[in-house]
Amino acid sequence: MAKTDFKYRHGTQEKLGILLVNLGSPEKPTASAVRRYLAEFLWDSRVVDTPRWLWWLILHLVILRIRPKRSAMSYQKVWTDQGSPLIATSRLQTQAIEKVLQKKFRGNVIVDLAMRYGKPSIRDGLNALRKAGARRLLILPMYPQYSATTTASVFDEVTNVLRDWRWLPDLRFINQYHDHPKYITALANSVRQHWDQNGRAEKLLFSFHGIPQRYVDSGDPYYCHCLKTARLTAEALQLAEDQWQVVFQSRFGREPWLQPYCDKTLQQLPSQGIKSVEIICPGFSADCLETIEEINMENRALFLEAGGESFHYIPALNASNEHIDALSEVLTAHSFGWPETMPNWDAGTRAVEENISRARALKKGAKL
């Protein structure tokens, strides 16, 4: 995008723009759409840091020839009338958060949605906020636990887009909220609600998306963030140490990933006398393929086939009131000090001042 695509206009009312970013999804549950999505996702060096020449060969000559058809079949199991469950829920979250913050900040905020891979893109989201008058940008990757594979990748793409802007906005970036009190409370209450409706299982598993062990050994704090989220939630629920466990799902490739593995653990628990389990996935802010299909279908089957008797998946926080409240609190804390969030900021008075400023500028010879 050319640096001259957006021109400064005197008197434009400034607003605070918030961009929520999640991972993304294919546009359709078809092999061709999944292939396009995976080609973008798996080419990200934050996700797979294998030397580019070697990874190009593996990706294009092996993975993209085999995996799209299989993954498309998985997406077909979870697809809804609104399309991808991740994107549909993310839109609901965006609308709900904007409603809360519009009221809190007297209409001086705009909230938009983007996906790191696929559509709506980060470029489209940032451009929409700029067009709406956002001069201050707050970016929230919807990953509670920081990882270079997710959060840092969002930062890379945001800055990649902004490098083409001639007039840069004020920018803030939220890189984690894994231990935010309201987030922990929302998680704990979702478990309590599940208990009220279904009773308690013998063990509660906290399943997080895995990453290669090598990434953690190189300094990624993700593992520690996951453990802290689980520990704080277990403490809020007053669980004994033998009543809960952290596991990691969705591994890919042959190298060691974070352990213990979710699927292997579920296959082992019945032989250890654990016949009933419940699983919550705190790293997923919205239900998606990895929670609906991988956990609640594939892993459920593994547990029951191994001799388990009762398996319950506790849904992601999605667009629940407590989740929206928690995310709004995170955003409010990180926007503190910006004009739109200050009690004495008056959009009407500011608009009058901007009009006077515009008239003065035009009189002095300004073109816009």
N, C-alpha and C positions, 0 to 999 in steps of 0.2 A: 504494500500500500504506500502510495506516495506521501511524502511529508507535507504536501500542500493540499491534501484532501479535506482538511478541516481548517477553517479560518476563524481567527478571533473576531468576535463582534462586541463592540462596546455596549455596555448596559445589559448584557446577558445575566440573568439571575443565576447565581452559583448554587449548587446543591452537593450533598454528600451522596456518592454512589457506592453501593455495596454489591460485590459480585460473589455469589456462592458458586463453588466449583466442586463437582464430583467427578468420578472416573469417566463415565460415559457408557455407551451401549451402541450396538449396531442399529441402523435405521430400520431394518427388517430382520425377522428370524430366518434369513435365507443364507445359503452358503456364500453367495457372492457378496452380500452385505457384510457378513461376518469376516470374510477375507479382507475387505477394505479396512474394517475396524481393527482387526488383528495386525495388519500390516503397519498401521500407524502406531498402535499401542506397543507392539513388541519391538519396533525399531527405535523406541526411545532408549537412549543409552543409560538413563537413570533406572530403567526397569531391567534391562539386560546390558551389562557392561563388558561383554565379550568383545574382543577386537572386531572392528566394523567389517572388515573384509571376510573374516571367518563367519561372523554372525549373518551377514547377507546371504552367504551360500546356504547356511543351515535354514534360515528363515524362508527363503524363496524356493529352495530346491526340495525342502523336506516339510517343514511345519505348515506353510501356507498351501501345500498340496494335500495335506491329510487332515489337519485340525478343523478347518472351516465347516466341513460337512457335519462332523461330529458335534461341534459346538452349536451349529444351527439347530440341530435336533434338540439340544438342551434348552436353547432359547425358546423353541416352540412350546416347551412344556410350561413355561412361566409367562409367556406373552399374554397381554390383556387387550381389551377393547381400546384402551388408551395407549397401547403400545408397550414399550419397555417399562416394567414396573419401577426400575430405578429412576427413569426420567419422569414418569408420571408422578411419583411421590415427591421427587425433587421440586417439581413445579408447585405442588401443594405447599411444600415447606417455604418456597420463595414467596408465594402469595401471603401466607400466614405471617411470616417474619416482617414483610413490608407493612402489613396492616398494623402490627405491634409498634414498629419503629416510626411509622408515619404519625401515629398518635403521640408517641413519646417525644418526637422531635418536631412536632407541629407541621408536618407535611414537607419538611426540608430534606427528605431522604428518598432515594430510589434504590430498589433492590432488583437485581437481575440474576439470571441463572446461566451457567456455562458448564460444559463438560471438557475435561482435559483431552479426550479423544472423541472424535465424531462430532455430532451436532446436538445442541447449539454450541458453537466453538467459543473459546476464550476470546478470540479476535472479535467475533460478532458481539459478545457480551460487553466487552470494553468499549467498542465503538457505539453501541446503543446507549451506554451510560454517558459517554462523551457528548453524543448528540442531544441527550436530555439535559445537558448543562452541568454534569458532575465535574467539579474541579478538584474534589478530594475523593480518592478511591481507597476503599477498605476491602481487602480480598480475604475471604474465608474458605480455604480448602475444607471440604466436609469430611476430613479424616481426623478424628480426635487424637490419635497417636501419631506423632511425627515420624516420617520415614523419608529418606531421600528418594525412594521409589515412587512416592505419591506426592507429598507436600512440596518437596523441592522441585519436582517436575512441573507442578503448577507454577511455581515461582519462575522457572526457566521460561515457560511459555508466556507468562504475563510480561516479563521483561523483554522477551523477543518481540512481542507486539509493540510495546511502548518505545522501543528503539526507533520505530518508524514515525513516531509522533513528534512534530516540531515543538509543540507546547506541552510539556510534561505536567501531569497533575501531581498534587501532593499524594503520597502513596504510603499505606500501611498494610502489613501482611501478617496474618495470624498463623503461626506455624504449629499450634497444638492447643488442645483444651482437655487433655486426657484426665486431668485431676480436678477440673472445675467442680465446685461443690454441687451446683444445680444439675450438672450432667450426671454426677454420681448418684444424686438423689433420684433423678429420673430413671436411671438404670435399676436401682434398688426397688423403686416403686413398681416398675414393670414386672419384676420378679414376684413381688408380693401380690400383685394383681393376678398373676398366673397361678400362684399358690391358692389364692382364694377361690379360683374357678376350677382348678384341676387337682389340688392337693400337692404335696411335696414329694419329689423323687429322692432317691438315696444319695444322688450326687448331682451337683450343678457344675456344668462345664462352661468355661468362658473360652469361646473359640475365636481366634483372631486370624486374619489372613497372614500366611507365612511369607518370609523373605529368605533368601540364602543366608546361611550362617556366616558366610564370608563378609557380607555387608555389615553385619553387627560387629564382627571382629575388626572391621575397618573404621568403626566409630559411629555407626548409625544407632541412635538411642531408642529405636522402636521397641526392642524387646523389653527394656526397662519400663517404658511407658505402658506397654500392655500389662505387665505384671502389676504396676501400680494401680491401674484402672480396676483390675480384677480384685486386688487386695482391698482397696477402699470400698468397693461394692460389697464384697464378702463381709467386711467389718460392719458396714451399715446394716447388713442382713443378720449379723451376729452368728455367722456360720463358723463351725469348728474347722480346723485345717483339713480334716479328712472328709469334709462335706463338699468341697469344691476343688476345682483343678483348672489350670490354664492349658489349652491345647492350640495347635496351629494347623490351619487348613490350606488347601489350594496350592500345594507345591507343584513345581513344574521343572522338568529336566532331571538330571541324574545327580547333581551335586547336593550335599547335605543342606537342608533348610532348618529353620528353627524347629525345635522339638520340645515336647512330644507331639507327634503327628495326630491330628484329630481322628482320622479313619482307623489308624492302628490302635489307638487308645480305645475306641468304641468296640473294636473286635476283641480286645483283651479284657475289658471290664466284666463281662458275664462270667468268665472263668475265675475272676477274683471275688465273685459273690455279689457284684453290683448288677441288679436286674432292672433297675429303673433309673433313667437319667433325664435331665432337662438341659438344653443348650441355649445359651444366649451369645450373640455375636456383637460385642460392644464396639468393635472397630468399624462397623457398617452403620452409617447414619440413616440409610434407607435400605429396605429389603431389595434384593437383586438376585441375579443368577446364583451367586455364591452362597446365599442364605436359603433361598427358596428351593433350588434344585439340588445343589451340592449337599447342604446340611439336612434339609427337611425331607429330601427324597433319597439320595444316594447313601448318605451316612446313616439315616434311619434304617434303611434296609440292611446295611452292614451290621448294625447293632442287633437287630432282631434275628438275623440269620445266625449270629454268633451265640444266641441263647438269651438275649435280652428280652424283657417282657413289656416294658413301658418306655416309650421315647416321646419327649415333648420338645418342640422348638418354641422358644419365646421370641416373638417377632421383634424386629428392630424398632427403635423409638419412632421412626417415620415422622409423620406430621402430628403426633400427639401434642396436647397442650403443654405438657411438662417439657417436652423436647424443644418446642418452639420458644418457650419461656427461657430455657437454658441457653439456647443459641442466641436469642435476643440479648441476654445478659452478657454473653461473651462479646458480641458486637458492640454493645453499649460501652463496655469497659475499654475497648480498643479504639473507640472513636472519641473518647474523652478529650476535651480541650479544643476540638475543632469547632468553628463558629456555629454550625448548625445544631450542635448538641448543647450549647450554652443557654441558660435560662433567659438571658436578656436578648437573644437573637430574635429579631422580628422580621419575617420574610416580607411583609407589606412595606415596612419602613425601608428595608434594604432595596426593594424594587424601585421605590421612589428615588432613592439615592442613585441607583444605577441609571435610571432614566435621565436624571439631571447630569450625571457623569457622561452619558452617551451624547446628550445635546451639546455639552461643552466640548467633547472630543470632535464631534462633527463640525462644530463651528471653527475648531482649530485646524480642520483639514483632514480628519480621519476619513477613511473610505468606507468603513463598516461600523 
